[in-house]
Amino acid sequence: MKTIASPVLWLLCCSCCLRAESQAKTPPGPGNAQTLLSSQSDAEKTSRVEPLSIPLRLSMGSEELLRKFGKPKSDNRFFGGGLTYSEFRVMFNTQGTEIRSVTLQTPVRLACGIGPGDTLEKVRERFPGGRIVYGAYEVESGPYALSFLVAEGRVSTLTIRLSGERFEDAESRKKPDASRPAATAKSLAGQWLDPKNGQSLELVANGTYRTGVGGTGRFTVEGDRLVFTGALSAWDQGRATLSQPDVLEFYWTNAEGFKNYFAFLRVVEKPAK
């Protein structure tokens, strides 16, 4: 008999993953092991940097970032500086519309799992071909220039800068993509996966869903927002954001003050050979 996990139990398991990454991760549901491996591989081919382990996208402008994260510890934009939060520091262009650099601090991780606290050896394995410059291991990965500041063999902070002109064309953020139809339950149907902890989610075209641990319910699509009933209603009252066509984010602070974040990536089916 298959055990159906309650929303509360699942939520507690997920929260523990966020608070301490060294704790055991919740495995994907039955039959999802191969999906996990293939989707992780696909995601890594796209980017080893994004999505980050927090809902910070490097294409954000300052106003969007402030709406997402709230009041910063310091705001020095008017003095040529940037915004500082406990988990990261970010610098913008003079108009505040584009991020020029982000410095990540513990416990923020890149999409590939690397971040502050890791050994230089581990970083070199994941990002080979770099060089040491004034105590930092510097290497490029796609559009990202990464600088891992190293102290006693471990990364203390990680700074992400542009290796090209920008992370994303500014005009494409100001104007909606008219060529892309609005999201619907049918267009979002399929397997989704959070590769950082193995949680899986299946969305069905009729507006129902099933989690990898057996939770079920319904969902509705309201622009770039999804609202879930049933098992996922325990996550920020079931509210999620479709931040990109293939990225579904849950982000909220619980009653105890702990921040919870999950980014589900769409699993792209590979054509049969």
C-alpha positions as CSV (number, residue, x, y, z in Angstrom):
1,M,0.0,0.0,0.0
2,K,1.3,3.5,-0.9
3,T,1.5,5.9,2.0
4,I,0.0,9.4,1.4
5,A,2.1,12.1,3.2
6,S,0.1,14.9,4.8
7,P,0.8,18.5,3.7
8,V,2.1,19.4,7.2
9,L,4.6,16.5,7.2
10,W,5.8,17.3,3.8
11,L,6.1,21.0,4.6
12,L,8.2,20.2,7.7
13,C,10.5,18.0,5.7
14,C,11.0,20.7,3.1
15,S,11.6,23.4,5.7
16,C,14.3,21.2,7.3
17,C,16.0,21.0,3.9
18,L,16.1,24.8,3.7
19,R,17.4,25.3,7.2
20,A,20.3,22.8,7.0
21,E,21.5,21.5,3.7
22,S,23.5,18.8,5.4
23,Q,20.3,17.1,6.5
24,A,18.9,14.2,4.4
25,K,16.9,15.2,1.4
26,T,13.4,14.0,0.8
27,P,13.7,11.5,-2.1
28,P,11.5,11.8,-5.2
29,G,8.4,9.7,-5.5
30,P,8.4,6.1,-6.9
31,G,9.4,6.0,-10.5
32,N,10.9,9.5,-10.5
33,A,14.6,8.5,-10.0
34,Q,15.4,8.5,-13.7
35,T,13.4,11.8,-14.2
36,L,15.6,13.4,-11.5
37,L,18.8,12.4,-13.1
38,S,17.8,13.4,-16.6
39,S,16.3,16.8,-15.5
40,Q,19.3,17.6,-13.5
41,S,21.5,16.9,-16.5
42,D,19.3,19.0,-18.7
43,A,19.3,21.9,-16.2
44,E,23.1,21.8,-15.9
45,K,23.5,22.0,-19.7
46,T,21.4,25.2,-19.7
47,S,23.2,26.9,-16.7
48,R,25.3,25.9,-13.8
49,V,24.6,29.3,-12.2
50,E,20.8,29.9,-12.3
51,P,18.3,29.4,-10.8
52,L,19.9,30.2,-7.4
53,S,18.8,28.7,-4.1
54,I,16.9,31.9,-3.3
55,P,14.4,33.7,-5.6
56,L,17.0,36.2,-6.9
57,R,17.2,36.3,-10.7
58,L,20.1,38.2,-12.2
59,S,17.8,39.9,-14.7
60,M,16.0,41.7,-11.9
61,G,15.8,45.5,-11.7
62,S,16.1,47.2,-8.3
63,E,12.4,47.8,-7.8
64,E,11.5,44.2,-8.6
65,L,14.1,43.0,-6.2
66,L,12.8,45.3,-3.4
67,R,9.3,44.0,-3.9
68,K,10.5,40.4,-3.7
69,F,12.9,40.7,-0.7
70,G,11.5,43.7,1.2
71,K,13.6,46.3,3.1
72,P,17.3,45.7,2.8
73,K,19.9,46.0,5.6
74,S,21.3,48.9,3.7
75,D,20.5,50.9,0.6
76,N,23.4,52.9,-0.8
77,R,22.2,53.2,-4.4
78,F,22.1,57.0,-4.1
79,F,25.8,57.0,-3.2
80,G,26.9,54.7,-6.1
81,G,26.5,51.6,-4.0
82,G,23.8,48.9,-4.0
83,L,21.5,46.9,-1.8
84,T,22.7,44.7,1.0
85,Y,20.7,41.7,2.5
86,S,21.8,39.1,4.9
87,E,22.2,36.5,2.1
88,F,23.6,38.7,-0.6
89,R,24.8,42.1,-1.8
90,V,23.9,43.5,-5.3
91,M,25.1,46.3,-7.4
92,F,23.0,47.9,-10.2
93,N,23.7,50.2,-13.1
94,T,23.1,53.9,-12.5
95,Q,19.5,53.7,-13.5
96,G,18.8,50.7,-11.2
97,T,17.4,48.7,-14.0
98,E,20.2,46.1,-14.4
99,I,22.3,44.1,-12.0
100,R,26.0,44.5,-12.6
101,S,27.2,42.2,-9.8
102,V,25.9,40.0,-7.0
103,T,28.0,38.8,-4.0
104,L,26.5,35.6,-2.4
105,Q,27.1,34.6,1.2
106,T,26.3,31.5,3.1
107,P,24.0,29.6,2.6
108,V,23.1,30.7,-1.0
109,R,23.9,28.1,-3.7
110,L,24.2,28.1,-7.4
111,A,22.0,25.9,-9.6
112,C,24.8,23.2,-9.6
113,G,24.9,23.2,-5.8
114,I,28.2,25.1,-5.4
115,G,28.4,28.1,-3.0
116,P,30.1,29.7,0.0
117,G,31.6,27.1,2.4
118,D,32.7,24.7,-0.4
119,T,36.3,23.8,-0.8
120,L,38.3,25.2,-3.7
121,E,38.9,21.7,-4.9
122,K,35.2,21.1,-5.2
123,V,34.8,24.4,-7.1
124,R,37.6,23.5,-9.5
125,E,35.9,20.2,-10.3
126,R,32.7,21.9,-11.1
127,F,34.2,25.0,-12.8
128,P,37.6,23.9,-14.3
129,G,39.9,26.2,-16.3
130,G,39.9,29.2,-14.0
131,R,42.8,31.0,-12.3
132,I,43.7,32.5,-8.9
133,V,43.8,36.3,-8.9
134,Y,44.5,38.0,-5.6
135,G,43.1,35.2,-3.5
136,A,40.1,34.5,-5.6
137,Y,39.4,31.7,-8.1
138,E,38.1,33.4,-11.2
139,V,36.3,31.5,-14.0
140,E,33.6,32.1,-16.7
141,S,30.5,30.0,-17.2
142,G,28.3,31.1,-20.1
143,P,27.3,34.7,-19.6
144,Y,28.6,34.7,-16.0
145,A,32.0,35.7,-14.7
146,L,32.4,34.0,-11.3
147,S,34.9,35.1,-8.6
148,F,35.2,32.6,-5.6
149,L,37.0,34.4,-2.7
150,V,39.0,31.7,-0.9
151,A,40.2,31.7,2.7
152,E,42.0,28.6,4.1
153,G,40.9,26.5,1.2
154,R,37.2,27.3,1.3
155,V,35.0,29.8,-0.4
156,S,34.0,32.7,1.8
157,T,32.0,34.7,-0.7
158,L,31.0,34.3,-4.4
159,T,30.7,37.3,-6.7
160,I,28.8,36.9,-10.0
161,R,29.5,39.5,-12.7
162,L,28.8,39.9,-16.4
163,S,31.1,38.2,-18.9
164,G,29.2,40.0,-21.7
165,E,27.1,43.1,-22.0
166,R,24.3,42.1,-19.8
167,F,22.6,39.1,-18.2
168,E,19.5,39.7,-20.3
169,D,18.4,42.4,-22.8
170,A,16.8,45.2,-20.8
171,E,14.1,45.9,-23.4
172,S,12.9,42.3,-23.2
173,R,12.1,42.8,-19.5
174,K,10.2,46.1,-20.1
175,K,8.0,44.7,-22.9
176,P,5.9,41.6,-22.6
177,D,6.6,38.9,-25.1
178,A,3.5,39.1,-27.3
179,S,4.6,36.0,-29.3
180,R,4.3,33.8,-26.2
181,P,0.7,32.9,-25.4
182,A,-0.6,33.2,-21.8
183,A,0.0,30.2,-19.6
184,T,-2.8,27.8,-19.0
185,A,-3.3,24.5,-17.2
186,K,-2.9,22.7,-20.5
187,S,0.4,24.5,-21.5
188,L,1.9,23.8,-18.0
189,A,0.9,20.2,-17.9
190,G,3.8,17.7,-17.4
191,Q,6.5,16.8,-14.9
192,W,8.2,19.5,-12.8
193,L,11.2,19.0,-10.5
194,D,13.1,20.8,-7.8
195,P,16.6,19.4,-8.5
196,K,18.1,20.7,-5.2
197,N,16.0,18.4,-3.0
198,G,14.3,15.9,-5.4
199,Q,10.7,17.1,-4.9
200,S,8.6,16.3,-7.9
201,L,5.3,17.7,-9.1
202,E,3.0,16.6,-11.9
203,L,0.6,19.2,-13.4
204,V,-2.3,17.8,-15.4
205,A,-4.1,19.6,-18.2
206,N,-7.5,19.3,-16.3
207,G,-6.2,21.5,-13.5
208,T,-5.3,18.8,-11.0
209,Y,-1.8,17.9,-9.7
210,R,0.1,15.2,-7.9
211,T,3.3,15.5,-5.8
212,G,6.1,12.9,-5.7
213,V,5.0,11.8,-2.2
214,G,1.3,11.3,-3.1
215,G,-0.2,14.7,-2.3
216,T,-3.0,15.8,-4.6
217,G,-5.2,18.8,-5.3
218,R,-6.2,21.4,-7.9
219,F,-4.5,24.5,-9.3
220,T,-5.7,27.6,-11.3
221,V,-3.6,29.9,-13.5
222,E,-3.9,33.6,-13.0
223,G,-1.4,35.3,-15.4
224,D,2.0,34.5,-13.9
225,R,0.5,33.3,-10.7
226,L,-0.6,29.8,-9.8
227,V,-2.9,29.0,-6.8
228,F,-2.9,25.4,-5.5
229,T,-5.5,23.8,-3.2
230,G,-5.0,20.5,-1.4
231,A,-1.5,19.4,-0.3
232,L,0.3,22.5,-1.6
233,S,-2.0,24.9,0.1
234,A,0.4,24.6,3.1
235,W,3.0,26.6,1.1
236,D,2.1,30.3,1.2
237,Q,-1.6,29.4,1.0
238,G,-0.8,27.6,-2.3
239,R,0.5,30.7,-4.1
240,A,3.3,30.2,-6.6
241,T,4.9,32.4,-9.3
242,L,5.7,31.4,-12.9
243,S,8.9,33.5,-13.0
244,Q,10.0,32.1,-16.4
245,P,8.1,29.7,-18.8
246,D,9.9,26.8,-17.3
247,V,10.5,27.9,-13.7
248,L,7.8,27.7,-11.0
249,E,8.7,29.4,-7.6
250,F,7.3,29.1,-4.1
251,Y,8.7,31.7,-1.7
252,W,7.4,32.6,1.7
253,T,8.3,33.2,5.4
254,N,6.5,31.0,7.9
255,A,5.2,31.9,11.3
256,E,8.6,31.1,12.9
257,G,10.3,33.5,10.6
258,F,12.1,30.9,8.5
259,K,12.3,31.6,4.7
260,N,11.1,28.8,2.4
261,Y,12.0,28.6,-1.2
262,F,11.4,26.0,-3.9
263,A,12.1,26.4,-7.7
264,F,10.5,23.7,-9.8
265,L,12.0,23.3,-13.3
266,R,9.9,21.8,-16.1
267,V,11.2,18.4,-17.2
268,V,11.7,18.3,-20.9
269,E,11.0,14.9,-22.4
270,K,13.7,13.5,-24.6
271,P,12.6,12.1,-28.0
272,A,12.8,8.4,-28.3
273,K,15.7,7.1,-30.3
